[in-house]
Amino acid sequence: MIPELEIIIRLGIAAALGMLVGFERERQNQPAGLRTHTILAIGACLAMTISINISMQFTAFVPNGDPGRLAAQVISGIGFLGAGAILRYGTSVKGLTTATSLWTIAIVGLAIGAGHYLAGLATTGMLLIILILLNVLEKKWINSYETVNVYVTAHGNPALAEDLLEMFKKMKKSVLSIGVENDVASDTHVVTLVVKTKERDPMNDIREGLKNVAGVTKYRLN
């Protein structure tokens, strides 16, 4: 069986590795950060060590005991926690990277709990390289996009939707969805669009373009 002192040492190592990954996620303002990753790592580590000890403790009664039984439940159960880190903003989904880092750090905790220190350390190192280095490369070489909700109200322009679609086409921005509402009595037209644009775009071109659309009385960008 694994001695109690050895279990405590393994829990400490798992906590340290969880902190490293959690700190990086915390810096990125992710919903699952330092505390979540640390708690998850030590919980998985404890599950692994207890699973091993239980199977050894009751070998006389259950000779075919499986030391990985609790560990298997951790791997499948962590999906629920990862789902909580995935958020939806309009048509964009954020948090997938954090969800996968949670799943991976849980397995790191299991590895440390089973005594596979080198594998746990190597996996944590690779995970940090992926999260930090690839994040820098993505920002430098790969264009990131986000969605903007555009609400436009115009008077006396029944072709408002067509004018807006043409405007965004000239700006080379993709319109993902569009909704139209017309008040026939007052000749007021409201168009709602979801527009795909570059991340952190100041949207000056959109504001200037909307000013030139016929009949526009007000607009809002979210």
N, C-alpha and C positions, 0 to 999 in steps of 0.2 A: 504493500500500500504506500501511497505517497505521504510522507510525514507532514504534520501540520505546519512546521516551519518552512518546508519546501513549498507548500501551498501558498503561504503568505508571500514568499519570494516571487513565485510565479504571478500572483495577483499584482504585486508591485511592478513587475516588468510589463505586464499587460496594461496596467494603468498608464505607465509612462508612454508606451507606444500609442495608446488611445489618445493621450493628451497631444502628442505630436500631430496626429492627423486632425484631431478636433480643433487645435489652434489654427491650423491652416483654413479650415472651414469657417471658423469664427471670424477670421480676417476678411472672408468673402461675404460676410453678413448672411450666412445660410441659417435656416431655421434649426438645424441640428449641428451644434458646434462643439465646444470644448467639453462641457459636462456630459452631453449625450454620448459622444464617442468614448469618453473615459469610462463612464458607467457601463456602457455596452461591453467594452473590452473586458472589464473585471468580471462582469456577470457571465459572459461566455467562458472565461477562464475558469471560474468557479464551477460552472456546469460541467466542464470537461473533467476537472480534477475529481469532483464528487462522483461523476459517472464512472470513472476508472476505479475509485475506491469502493464504491458500492458493489461493482461487479466482482472485485477481489474479496470484499468482506463476506459476501454470501456465496462464494464459490462452492463451499461444502453442500449448500442447499440447492443452488442453481448452477451446476457445472458449466452450462452453456450461456452464462450471462454475457451480455454484450456491453463492453465498456464505451461504445460509441452511441448508445441509445439516446442519452440526453443531448449529446452533441448534435445528433441528427435533427432533434426537435428545435434546437437553436437555429440551425441553418434554414429550416422551413419557416419557423416563426418570425424570424427577423424581417421577412417580407412585409409584415403588417406595420412594423416600425418605419421601414423604408418608405412605405406608401404615405405615411404621415409627413414625410419631408418633401414630397412632390406637390408643388402648388401650380395652380392654373391661373394665368393672367390673360384674359381674353382668349386669343387663339394660341398663345404661347404656353409651354409647359416648362417649369423651372424646378430644379431640385433633383433631377435624375442622377447627377454626379454625386450629390450628397447621399442619396439613397444607396448607390452602389458602394460608396466608401463606408457606409454603415454596415452593409452586408459583408464587405471584405474585412473590416476591422473586427467583426464578430468572429470570423474564421481565424483571424490572427490570435484572438483571445483563446480560441479552442486549441490552436497549435501550441501556444505558450503553456496552456493548462496541461497538455499532453507531454510537455517537456521538449518540444521541437523549437528550441530558442533561435537557432540560426535561421530556420525557415520563417519564423515570425518576424525576426529583425529584417531579413531580406525583403519580405513582402511589404513591410512598413516603409522601408527605404524606397522601394519601387513605387509604392502608392504616393509618397510625398513627391517623388520626381514627376510622376504623371500629373498630380494636382497643381504643382507649382510651375515646373518647367514648361509643360505643354500648355498651361494657361497663358504663360507669357508668349509662347510661340503663336497660339491661336489669336491673341489680341494684336500681334504684330503682323501676321501674314494672312489671317483668315477674317473676312468681314463678318461681323456678328449683326444680327438683325433683331428688331423688336417690332411690336405692333402698336399702332396709335389709333385711338378711337376719335373720329372726326364727326362733329355734329354741326350741321350748317342749316341756317334758316334764311329763306329768301322770300321776297314779295314780288309777284308779277313775273315770275320766271318758271313756267311749267316744265322747261327743259333743264332744270337745275341738276338732276341726276346725270344727264348726258354731259353737261358742261363740266361737272366735277370729274367724271371718268376721263374725259379728254384732257383735263388739266393734269391729273395724276399720270396719265400716259405720257405726256410731254416731259414730266419730271422723272420718268422711268421708275415710278413707284408702283408696286403691285397693290391692287384693291382686292382684298380677300373676301369681303362681303359688303353688301349694300342694302339699305332699307329706305323706303320712301313713304312719306306721309304728306297728304295734301289736304288743305282746308279750302274747299271750293268757294265757300261764301266769302271768305276774306282774301282769297287768292294768295294764300300763304303756303309755302312748300318747305318741308323739313326732310333733309336727307342725312342718314347715319351711315358712316363707312368705317370699315376696319382696314387700315392701310399698313402695309409692310414697309419699314424704312430702316436705315442703318442705325445701329445702337448709338445712343447719345447724340442723335441728330438734333441740332438746335431748331430745326423745322422753320427756319426763316423763309425758305422758299414756299412752304405751304401757306404761311400767313400772308405773304405777298401775293401769292396766286389767288387766294380766296377774296382778297380785296378787289380783284379785277373781274370776278365772276358777276355777271349781271344780276341785280336784285338782291344781293346778299345783305342782310340787315345785321346778322350776328352769327358767330361761330364759336365752337369750343373744341379744344384739343386735349385729350387725356392720354 
